[in-house]
Amino acid sequence: MKQKKTIGGSIGLLIGVVIAILALVRGTWLVPLLIGTFAVWGLWLLVTQVFPRETARKPQQAEPFNRQLAQTLLHHVNYRVSDCLKAGYPDARWEWMMRDPALFVAQGGTGRIRVTGIPDYEYADVTVDQGGKLTCLLVKMSPVEKPAPPNQQPVEPQQWYEAQGRQTLGTLVADLDSRGHNALTVQEDGSICISPKGDGTEVKQAVLANFPAKDLWPKLVEILKQEGLAATVQGDCIAVTW
């Protein structure tokens, strides 16, 4: 409201000045005086009404980081972390893993430390919140185990044969038998091969998915025998005849 009154008053003053110039000035000076009057009024309006509002909108700058104070606070936090660890592990020692722990302590959050003298643990996460509360949580790092190949996954031979092997082998054996073949081999990766020329050259015919691991082959051979197929383990493959 105060701002509107100020602008209204300035407009009234501007009109008064313009009327006075029109009444008193004649000739070539009339236009320059009017232009100058409006220019002065526009400049005043810009300085007094626009710039202060833009300045007020600017956010306050963050307070400068006080390195000395942060370092003192870091020492205090260090003692608290040591007390927390030594309460359960008297021989514990530790070190910050971040580049600037003083800045971390001043801002708060969670940072990692490396610990020694604590059996089975190498790290801990230290959390400092805005209220000054400190927590220290031990962290155990476990290696990621490499998964076994698909044909090495634990598979129960009987269940595998009922779910996948019976249909695939039955269909393939019937087809091969109709074309005069009477033998095939199953490789360790589940590949089914035949030797059409009898010279040891193998030709892949199909692949058995999730083929059981090699240590389960003796049991798988017994299952194939029950199905009327003569099967034996021969090195890295299972030989099947009918």
PyMOL commands that set and color helices and strands:
alter all, ss='L'
color gray80, all
select helices_A, chain A and resi 2-24+27-57+67-86+101-107+150-152+157-178+214-226
alter helices_A, ss='H'
color red, helices_A
select strands_A, chain A and resi 93-96+109-116+123-128+134-139+183-187+191-194+203-207+230-234+237-241
alter strands_A, ss='S'
color yellow, strands_A
deselect
rebuild
show_as cartoon
